[in-house]
């Protein structure tokens, strides 16, 4: 993929890594709705430091 193809496929606020994973998983497990899981940073739920020690 060259730069022009990349710009055509992905927007500035897109998630190309996540979309690439979805494409591969769709081939392995067709017709299943993906569930995206992400960790919640400790500081986002009230922690004092964004880096857990």
C-alpha positions in Angstrom: 0.0 0.0 0.0 1.4 3.4 -0.9 0.6 6.7 0.8 -2.2 7.7 -1.6 -3.9 4.3 -1.0 -3.5 4.7 2.7 -5.1 8.2 2.7 -7.9 6.9 0.6 -8.7 4.0 2.9 -8.1 5.7 6.4 -9.2 9.0 7.8 -7.1 11.1 10.2 -9.2 10.0 13.2 -9.4 6.3 12.1 -7.7 3.3 13.7 -5.8 1.5 10.9 -4.3 -1.0 13.3 -7.6 -2.0 14.7 -9.2 -2.1 11.2 -6.4 -4.3 9.9 -7.0 -6.8 12.8 -10.8 -6.7 12.1 -10.1 -7.6 8.4 -8.1 -10.6 9.3 -10.5 -11.8 12.0 -13.4 -11.4 9.6 -11.7 -13.9 7.2 -11.2 -16.4 10.0 -14.6 -15.9 11.7 -17.0 -14.5 9.0 -20.4 -13.0 10.0 -19.5 -12.4 13.7 -19.8 -9.0 15.3 -16.4 -7.9 16.7 -16.2 -6.9 20.4 -13.4 -4.4 21.0 -12.0 -4.4 24.5 -9.5 -1.8 25.8 -8.0 -1.3 29.2 -9.2 1.6 31.3 -6.2 3.7 32.4 -6.0 3.8 36.2 -6.0 7.6 36.3 -9.2 7.7 34.3 -11.1 6.1 37.1 -9.7 8.2 39.9 -6.1 7.1 40.3 -3.4 9.8 41.1 -0.8 8.7 38.6 -1.3 7.6 35.0 1.5 5.1 35.4 0.7 2.1 37.7 3.6 1.1 39.8 
